């Protein structure tokens, strides 16, 4: 299969209507052809986005807002991770101080 033939198959591949024999040739071609793979990837991303919007319960198609929500969610996840790290470090320091106090008490190093 050449690039022109592969480009003609992209829509059918995305819509699951490409005949099995042609599909095998198409897949073999796009796996070795970066240009055709990139075109397929673009169509695939658009198809996934359409499915996402079709499956949403509300009618919000505000992509900028969706991106903002994603950014906020990822930022919150990062901030939560930072809090966990800070709390872990604090607990470790407190435990180290307690263990050091017990150690010095145990061995009578403090008068």
N, C-alpha and C positions, 0 to 999 in steps of 0.2 A: 504494500500500500504506500502511495506517495503522499506528500503533505496536502495536496489539493483534495485528494480522495478522503484523507483523514478529516480535513476541515468540513467536508460535506457530511461527515458522520457525527459531528459533535452534538448537534441538537438531538438526533435519534438516540445517541448514547445517554445523554442527560435524561431524556424522557423514557428511557428503558424500552425503546421500540427498535433498536438496532438488532437485526438478525444475528443469531449466535455465531455463525461463521464469520460474518463481517466484524462482529464485536471482538472476536479473538484477534483478527488482523489489526484492527484499530488499536486495541490495547498494546499489542506488541510494538506497533509503530510509535504510540505516544510515550512508551517507556524508554525509547531510545532517541526520540526527537524532542529536544527542549522547547522549540518553538510551538509545536503542536501541543505539547504538554501544558505550556503556559496558556494557550488559548482554551484548552479544556478546563484548566484550573479556574480561569476567569468565569467561564460559563457555569462551572460548578459552584463557585462562590455566590454568584447571582442567584442560582437556583436554591441554594441553602438559605439565602436571605429571604427569598420569596416564601419559601416554606415556613420560615420563622415568623414572618408577618402574617401568613395565613393561619398559623396556629395560635397566634396571640388572641386572648379573649377580648381585649380592648381594641379600639381602633387607632391606637397611637402608632403613627408611622414617622415620628419625629426622631430621625436617626441621630441628630445632634444630642437630643435628650438621652437616647439609649446609650450613646457613647459616654455622656456625662455620668449616667448611672453606673456604667461599667467602671469608669475611672474612680468614682467615689467608692464603689464596692472594693476595688483592688487597694485603694489607699487605706480604707478602714481595716482591711485584712492585714496590711503592712503595719499599721499603727498598733493593732492588737498584738501582733507578733512582737513588736518592740516592747509593749507593756509586759508581756510574758517574760521576755529576756530580762528586763529591768527587775521584775519581781524575783525571778530566779537568782539573779546576781545578789540581790539584797538578802534573800533567804540564805544563800550560801555564805555570805559574809557574817550574818548573825550566827549561823551554825558554827562557823570557824571560830568566832569569838567565844561562844559557849564551850566548844571543845577545848580551846586553849585555856579557858578558865578552869575547866574540870581537870585538865592535864596538870596544870600548875598546882592546883589544890591537891590532886591525887599524889603527886610526888613531893609535896611539901616545899615547893619552890617559893611560896609566898609566906612571910613570917606572920 
